[in-house]
Amino acid sequence: MKTMKHSGRMVETQSIRDYLNLDVHSWMVEFDASDFGRHLSTLFELPLPIYLSQAGDFFWKFLTHYFQDCAISFIQKIHQESVNLALLGHWNNRQLAIPLWIMNDTLIGFEILSSEKYSVIDSFPLNFESAFDQITPNTKSNNYYALDNELYHGNVLYLKIINDSIILSDYQQIDELAFFERIASTMIPEIDENLSKDDLMEG
């Protein structure tokens, strides 16, 4: 068991899976494309104004590559004692990290770190289930990727970590689904008892 300082407090954890309780608990992940402007314009080698004019398209393209080989991890920034939660991924054969803040049941990312700025302490691989549709144009040399407008609101994109998978998802739809699942699984004595009696009579 390791003792680490995470977000200003000391925590004891055996693994990233145990810390996030991934066996029974799912997490929302929230990204706002505009928060990543300076970092992504550098990665794409574009002037910031040009990147910001097409922020959504660049961000979605980046994520399709980033999450092909990804993990959720504990990282430690160089020359800092604190430990950060982060999503690790790859872009052009470079491992990058997106540090995450924990806000209730939501993980929020704001920046992208290159590999020389952090070290990995523990890591748990995730399978990416893409919601992108691949569109092949008439010219066979190019492929285009499109994201359903229902999956993001403006420049905000939500993901969901479930067990060992990370999926693109609609935050509102997931909340509604969870709400109705709770209703369906809740026992209401009067109704359930009547249904049981009816079933017995029919049997």
C-alpha positions in Angstrom: 0.0 0.0 0.0 1.4 3.4 -1.0 0.8 6.7 0.7 0.6 9.6 -1.7 -0.4 13.3 -1.6 -3.3 13.7 -4.1 -4.9 17.1 -4.6 -3.6 18.5 -1.4 -4.4 15.6 0.9 -2.7 12.3 1.8 -4.3 9.2 0.4 -3.5 5.5 0.8 -4.2 3.3 -2.2 -3.3 0.0 -3.6 -4.0 0.8 -7.2 -5.8 3.2 -9.5 -8.7 0.7 -9.8 -9.1 0.6 -6.1 -8.8 4.3 -5.7 -11.6 5.0 -8.1 -13.6 1.9 -7.1 -14.0 1.0 -10.8 -15.5 -2.4 -10.1 -18.7 -0.8 -8.8 -18.5 2.9 -9.6 -18.6 4.7 -12.9 -17.3 8.2 -13.6 -18.2 11.0 -15.9 -15.4 12.8 -17.6 -15.9 16.4 -18.8 -13.8 18.2 -21.5 -14.3 21.7 -22.8 -12.5 22.0 -26.1 -11.7 25.7 -25.4 -9.8 24.8 -22.3 -7.3 22.9 -24.4 -6.7 25.6 -27.0 -3.0 26.5 -26.2 -2.0 22.9 -25.8 -3.7 21.6 -28.9 -2.6 24.5 -31.2 1.0 23.6 -30.2 0.4 19.9 -30.9 -1.2 20.7 -34.3 1.5 23.3 -35.0 -1.1 25.9 -35.7 -1.4 29.6 -34.6 -3.9 29.8 -31.7 -6.4 32.0 -33.5 -6.6 29.4 -36.3 -7.1 26.6 -33.9 -9.7 28.4 -31.9 -11.7 29.1 -35.1 -12.1 25.3 -35.5 -11.6 24.2 -32.0 -14.3 21.5 -31.9 -13.1 19.8 -35.1 -9.5 19.7 -34.0 -10.4 18.5 -30.5 -12.6 15.6 -31.7 -9.9 14.6 -34.3 -7.3 14.6 -31.5 -9.4 12.4 -29.2 -10.0 9.8 -31.8 -6.2 9.2 -31.9 -5.6 9.9 -28.2 -7.9 7.2 -26.9 -6.9 4.4 -29.2 -4.3 3.3 -26.6 -5.3 4.9 -23.3 -5.2 4.4 -19.6 -6.3 6.2 -16.4 -3.3 6.8 -14.2 -1.6 8.4 -11.2 1.1 10.7 -12.4 3.6 13.0 -10.6 4.6 16.2 -12.3 8.4 16.8 -12.4 9.6 18.8 -9.4 6.3 18.5 -7.6 5.3 16.2 -4.6 1.6 16.0 -5.3 0.1 13.2 -7.3 -2.4 13.8 -10.1 -5.1 11.6 -11.6 -4.7 11.7 -15.4 -5.8 10.1 -18.7 -2.8 8.9 -20.6 -3.0 8.6 -24.4 -0.9 8.9 -27.6 -0.5 11.4 -30.4 2.1 10.9 -33.1 3.8 8.2 -31.1 4.2 10.6 -28.1 2.6 9.7 -24.8 0.7 12.6 -23.3 -1.3 13.1 -20.1 -4.5 15.0 -19.4 -4.5 15.7 -15.6 -8.0 15.4 -14.0 -9.7 17.2 -11.1 -12.2 15.2 -9.1 -15.5 17.1 -8.7 -18.1 14.8 -7.0 -18.7 12.0 -9.6 -17.1 13.9 -12.5 -13.5 14.1 -13.6 -12.5 17.3 -15.4 -9.5 18.0 -17.6 -8.0 21.3 -18.5 -4.5 20.8 -19.9 -2.2 18.4 -21.8 1.3 17.4 -20.5 4.1 16.0 -22.6 5.9 12.9 -21.3 9.0 14.8 -20.1 6.8 16.8 -17.6 5.6 13.8 -15.5 6.3 10.3 -14.4 3.7 7.5 -14.2 3.2 5.9 -10.7 0.3 3.5 -11.5 -1.8 2.9 -14.5 -5.0 1.0 -15.5 -5.7 0.5 -19.2 -9.0 1.5 -20.7 -10.8 0.3 -23.9 -12.1 3.1 -26.0 -15.5 2.5 -27.5 -15.7 5.1 -30.2 -18.9 7.0 -31.1 -17.3 8.5 -34.1 -18.7 7.6 -37.6 -16.1 7.2 -40.3 -17.0 8.8 -43.6 -15.0 7.9 -46.7 -15.2 10.5 -49.4 -14.9 9.9 -53.1 -11.1 10.3 -53.0 -9.7 7.2 -51.3 -6.8 9.0 -49.9 -8.7 10.7 -47.1 -11.0 9.6 -44.3 -13.2 12.0 -42.3 -14.6 11.5 -38.9 -17.9 13.0 -37.6 -19.3 13.1 -34.1 -23.1 13.0 -33.6 -24.2 16.4 -32.5 -26.2 14.8 -29.7 -23.0 13.7 -28.0 -21.7 17.2 -27.2 -23.1 20.6 -26.4 -21.2 23.5 -28.0 -17.6 22.7 -27.2 -18.3 20.5 -24.2 -17.8 16.7 -24.5 -18.7 14.1 -21.9 -17.3 10.7 -21.6 -18.1 7.8 -19.2 -15.6 5.4 -17.5 -17.4 2.1 -16.8 -15.2 -0.8 -15.5 -12.4 -0.9 -18.0 -14.0 1.1 -20.8 -14.2 4.7 -21.7 -17.1 5.8 -24.0 -18.3 9.1 -25.5 -21.7 9.7 -24.2 -24.5 12.2 -23.7 -24.5 13.4 -20.1 -28.3 14.1 -20.0 -29.3 10.8 -21.5 -27.1 8.9 -19.1 -28.7 10.7 -16.1 -32.2 9.9 -17.4 -31.3 6.3 -18.0 -29.9 5.9 -14.5 -33.0 7.6 -13.1 -35.4 5.1 -14.9 -33.2 2.2 -14.0 -33.5 3.1 -10.3 -37.2 3.3 -10.6 -37.4 0.0 -12.4 -35.3 -1.7 -9.7 -37.1 -0.2 -6.7 -39.6 -2.4 -4.9 -43.0 -0.8 -4.2 -44.7 -3.2 -1.7 -48.3 -2.5 -2.7 -47.8 -3.0 -6.4 -45.3 -5.9 -6.1 -47.5 -7.8 -3.7 -50.5 -7.4 -6.0 -48.5 -8.5 -9.0 -47.3 -11.6 -7.1 -50.9 -12.5 -6.1 -52.1 -12.1 -9.7 -49.2 -14.3 -11.0 -50.1 -17.0 -8.4 -53.8 -16.9 -9.5 -52.9 -17.1 -13.1 -50.6 -20.0 -12.4 
